[in-house]
Amino acid sequence: MIPPSEIDQLLLSFCADEWRKVARVIGKAMVTPEERGVQFDGTVGDQIYARTAVLVETGQLETVGNVKRWRYSEVRLPRSRNPRPHPEVLGAQRRASKGAS
């Protein structure tokens, strides 16, 4: 079993200021230790997903979409580091402002 703090560091190392698919981040987090010879038990995917959810809940990652749906949600480092909204959010804001005119 990998300590939660190490999983957090691993997950954050694959995140950036740009939005990235949760599946990409979790996938890389699962492959990297295996490449270094770390043996996993059958629960590692659940552990990595659970830590991703904790990072979102504690504000260490921002998310768009339901983080449970890895292929349909995205994460990035906190907005304080990068003020640009997600393109879908920006598009919705633009449509709303046009409708208010």
Secondary structure, DSSP 8 states (H G I E B T S, - for coil): ---HHHHHHHHHHT--SS-EEHHHHHHHHHHHHHHTT----TTHHHHHHHHHHHHHHTTSSEEES-TTSGGG-EEES-GGG-----HHHHHHHHHHHHHH-
